[in-house]
């Protein structure tokens, strides 16, 4: 599947940087004081243990399973893995041009952080907005935090538009889109990565029929969130 392996590459990059940082710390300790030998004997093993634990968690965090994309016409699947904690009516003036439905998904540090295309179609919009880094548990983070807005022109039904807002959290300060504006994508394909704790908002036209409820835990690229009837 397209963009498979990008999350794992990001994990290895972070692990490598942490290893370099560990060696720098060790070097500072080794040349820092008269008790270098004693301190190093304790510090080096501890640093290695902490680095191994960090590396294992990073590999777990950046896991990237292939979604079991549902078959059928006019389906809208979850753009991310996490808990549905907001279903409401709002406005999205950039792509949908006004009132729309919103389904907000909170991604904890234990959820997969690769995002998936909710529909098949063309990336009609990719807009980055600078902002704050509020805790992603707070719903106001959707409007205040750094975010990337992805707009989709649906293949089915033709003419419909949906949007996904990728929102950085207090820890996640790196949104990595895999796609570019104008690119064609298929439902369930990988579209982006948010590093460490975040939120993904899905914006739907008012005519879309929502198929999830508050509190549901959804799987990116698999769980059906809505249907165009």
N, C-alpha and C positions, 0 to 999 in steps of 0.2 A: 504493500500500500504506500502511496506517495507520502514523503516526509518521514517515513519510518526510520527510527534510529537517531533523530535529531535530539530528543530528550536525553538519551543515553550519552551522546557526545557532550552535552552540556554538563551532565553529571561528572564525567571523567575530567572535564576542564576544571570544575570546581575542586575536585579531589586533588588534582595536580597542584593547583594554586595553594590549597591548604597544606600540602606536603612541603612546598617551597617555604611557606610561612613558618612551618614547624622547624625546618632546618635553620632559618634565620634566627628564630627564638633560641634554639639550641646553641647557635654560635655566639649569641649575646651572653648567654649563661656561661659558656665555656671560657670566655675571655673577660668576664665581668668582675670577678672577685677572687680573694685568696682561697675561698672554700669551693672553688670550681669543681674539684674532683668529687667532693661529697655531694654537692648540689646536682651535678650532672648525673651521678649514679642513681639519684632518685628521680630527677626531672625527665631525663631522656626516656626511660620506660613508661612514665606516666604520659608524656607527650605522644608516644607511639600508640599507647592504648586509646587515648582520646582521639587520635587521628583515625585509627581503625574503626572505632565506633562511629565517628562522623562520616567516614567513607561508606560504611554499611548503610547508614541512614540516608545518605545522599543517593546511593544507588536505588534504595527502596522508594524514596520520594520521587525520583525521576523515572520510575517504571512507566512503560508505555504499551499497554496491552492493545491488541487489535480488537476493535469493536465488532460485535455481532450485529451488523446494521439490519434493521427490519425491512422487509420487502413490502411494497404497497404504494399506492398513489397518494399524493397530496399530504404526506406525513411530515411533521416537524419533530426532529429528535433533539435531545438535550445537547447543548453545546459544551457542557462540562460535567464533571463528576462532583457530586456534593448534595447538600440538603436544600430543598426548596423552602425558603423562609419568607418570600414575598410573592404574592399574586395580586396585582392591582391594575388600575387604569392610570395612565400618565400621558405625557406628550413626548414625541420624538420628532422634532422639526427638521432634522437634517436629511433623513432618508424617507421616513414615513409621512412627514409633512403634517403632523398634528397628533390628535388623540389616538392612542393605541393601548394594547394590553402588554403588561410586563410580567415576566416570570424571572425572579432573581434566585440564583443558586450560590450558596456559600460553600467555598472549597476550604476545608480544614487542611492542616499540614499532613493529615493521614490520607487525603484523597489524591487520586491521580491528577496531575496538573497540566496535562496535554489537553487542548480543546479540539472539538470536532465540528465540522460544518453541519448546521441544523437542517439544511436543505441542499438539493442540487441546484446549481445555477452559476451565475457570474458574480465575482466580487465587484460590486458597483461603487463601493466606497471603502476607503481605509484612512481613518483620521485619528492622529495622535493628539492628545490633550494633556498638557502638564497640569500638575495638581499636588494636593497634599498626600499624606500616607496615613490616613486614619485607620483604625482597626477595621478590618473587613467585616467583622460581626455587626458593625453599625451600618444600618441601611443608608445613612447619609453619605457613606463613602462612595456610593454610586455617582453622586453629583460633585463631590469635592475632590476625590482622589485622582491621581494620574490614571489615564485610561486610554484604550484604543477602541474606536468604534468601527466595526466591520459591517458593511451593508451588503445584502444578497438580493439579486434579482432572480426569482425562482424560475426553474425550468417547468415545474408543475406545482400549482396551476400557473400557466404563463401570465406574466404581468403582476403577480403578487411580489411584495417585498417584505423581508424580515431583516432585523439587525441584531447584532450581538455586541455588547459592550464588555470588554475585558478590563477588569478593575484591579489595580495594585492595592495591596494591603499594607499594614504597618511593617511587615517583614519583607513582603514581596515588592521589590522595587525594580523589577526587570520584566517587562512584557516583550515577548519575542514572537512577532507574527511570522508564520512560515509562508503565507500567501502574499500576493501583490494585487493591487487594483487592476481589474480587467481579466484576472485569471478565472478559468472555469474550474469548479470543484464539484465533487459528488457528495451526496449525503453521507455523513459519517467520516469523511476524510479528515486527517489532521490539518488544523489551520494555525495553531499557535501554542505557545507555552508561557505560563506565568510561574515565576520561581518563588515558592514558599508563601502559602496562605493568601487567598484572594477571593474574588467574586466575579461571576459572569451573569450578565443580564441579557435576557432574550426579549426583544420587542416584536410584537405581532399585530397585524391588522385586527380591527374589531370583529371582523367576520370569522376569524379563526376560532375553532372550538377547543378549549383547553381540556386536556385529559389527565392532568395531575392535580394534586391537592397539597396544601401546606403541610410541611413535615415529611414529605416523601423524599427518600434518598434516590437520586437518579444517576444513571450511568451515561457518560458522554458517548454520543454516536449510537446509543442503543435504546434508551428509554424514550418512548413517544410522549412528547409534551403537549402537542396540539395537532389538529387535523383541519385542513381546508375542505369544507363540505360543499 
